[in-house]
Amino acid sequence: MAKVTKRFVCQACGGVSSRWQGQCGDCAEWNTLVEEAPVAATAFAAKHDLRRGGRQIELVALDADVALPPRTQTGIAELDRTLGGGLVPGSATLIGGDPGIGKSTLLIQAAARLADRGLPVAYISGEEAADQVRLRARRLGLGNAPVKLASATSVRDILATLDSGRPPALLVIDSIQTMHSDMIEGAPGTVSQVRASAQELIRYAKETGAALILVGHVTKDGSIAGPRVLEHMVDTVLSFEGERSHQYRILRAIKNRFGGTDEIGVFAMAEQGLGEVPNPSALFLTQRDEGVAGAVVFPALEGTRPLLVEIQALTVRLASGATPRRAVVGWDSGRLAMILAVLEARCGLSFSTAEVYLNVAGGYRITDPAADLAVAAALVSALAERPVPADAVTFGEVSLSGELRPVAHAAIRLKESAKLGFERALVPSAGSIEAGSITPSRFPTLGRLVDHLLGRG
């Protein structure tokens, strides 16, 4: 008789255990292990040699000529930019974001534009009825678009319906956590159900050439819910970021097998849905005629797109004995601690008795190391209450020794700054810079920049 083995799968990370326990050994979550259907292990299966009985596969040379995959433009330039140029037939894209951020709105807009061009489009909703999706489309002014709608959660029913007609050019599943496969036991949203449902839908997309977009729920920490293997199964992973109370949204590519992961798309939520923002730099800059202490403009770079953002710093002196607070919004708190340490150790400034608050205007999040110099300039300006010139931009990387290191694509940053009316740039002295119409002020060390901002020699 075949031996039955038990498997307990973590619903948070997908880890497998041979016995139940209160805490998952992989992700340390509590009460997440659920028993899956038993698998029969026979003696034949254990001893079977996989080197015999298989079908030989074809091995090709790495340098063989391969045509670039064709792309289908969605008609939304910001979405196409993030995807790397458009949708690739047969690709699988996973898009995640907080509830109410605009995922369904963006996808119904893209589906309607493709359908208006005569392409077959199917929109399957597992969370809303077809009438609800139709009402949203009417509210967005897309009620006449020939998009095929359905409300279903059974993967078998969905695939049977799609196989009965012409394969769609775009298939939207909203969302993958609501899908259910009768081949697997368990409720929708469990690790096994999400994995099995996604695998069947991706297989259909690869076989028919349909571009598949899966909407994914997110957890409290912002990561996509379900097994992490879901992100490995798809070709592209997009993250929709932004606050529901704010107007602007940022679509960021986390993974893309057909393009780069350094492009972003910027949208603005309005009554007619998500609108494209052609000049996102204007969103993150404060309109002011004179300099303000603690405000510095930094030309960030996301992919091939430069964005000018304003970094704001505030310092508050405390009474002796009080513990100062460090608060950061939009930047790495560990990197702020490093910049403060360099300013104290190399430049002779004291922040030990001051609370420090740092903010990136507009809800933007910066990961570019070139922001080091802009943050340092904002901190010095806030501490000394001396404004940085309003017509100047600042960028550069700060080392622990206090030296300023050059950054990539300085010419692109300066070109965008000049386009928006800036005339000066505070930059590292190392490296070659094509300044164009901007006058660069070069500094070899952070101490020299501090002396310049404070007027010391």
Secondary structure by P-SEA (a helix, b strand, c coil): cbbbbbbbbbcccccccccccccccccccccccccccbbbbccccccccccccbbbbbbbbcccccccbbbbbcccaaaaaaacccccccbbbbbbbcccccaaaaaaaaaaaaaaabbbbbbbbccccaaaaaaaaaaacccccbbbbbbbccaaaaaaaaaacccccbbbbcccccccccccccccccaaaaaaaaaaaaaaaaacccbbbbbbbbcccccccccccccccccbbbbbbccccccbbbbbbcccccccccbbbbbbbcccccccccccccccccccccccccbbbbbcccccbbbbbbbbbbbbbbcccbbbbbbbccccaaaaaaaaaaaaaccccccccbbbbbbbccccccccccaaaaaaaaaaaaaacccccccbbbbbbbccccbbbbbcaaaaaaaaaaaacccccccccccccccccbbbbbbccaaaaaaaaaccc
